Each structure stands twice: as structure tokens, then as C-alpha cells.
């Protein structure tokens, strides 16, 4: 019976090659489309980046240095000290502007 199947179409296992050129063309078009979309997305990001405010680039040099100095400043660790000296009532209701208690 296996011999009869071969007689029906001796090239059955190679039939996928019939549309190989169409398949290759379709894959190539998809790759080109993806490459085009990637380029468009990259251009969009570059345009957005130009609109962003980047201090090192957009501020005068002296301002950029000043900003770096400000960036280096940190809030002191004395915050615990402030809390220990506070005379606020921790059980008080939360303040809501415009609401009278």
C-alpha cells in the first residue's frame, strides 16, 4: 500500500517549494516593514529628545554647575531630632482646608 501513495504524487514531500518565492517575498516585505517602523520610532524618539529639557545641555554652563551643586545637597539626618522636639499632637485630626471642626 505504501507503493501506491508514492505513485499518486512522487513529489508530494517537495510541494512546499512550489510557493517558496511568494513566501520569501512576503517575509522580505515584513522585514522591510519592520525595519521602516523601527526607523520611524527611532526618529520619533530623537525628535522628542530634542524637545526635552536637559539641564546640562539647555542651561548656561554656570547654571549647570549650580544645579549640580544643588543636586549634591542632601537633607540633613537631623529629622529625628526635629520630631523629638515637636510639640504637635500626633492624635490630632488631619487638617483639611475649608473644613471646620
Buried (B, 14 or more C-beta within 10 A) or exposed (E): EEEEEEEEEEEEEEEEEEEEEEEEEEEEEEEEEEEEEEEEEEEEEEEEEEEEEEEEEEBEEEEBEEEEEEEEEEEEEEEEEEEEEEEEEEEEEEEEEEEEE
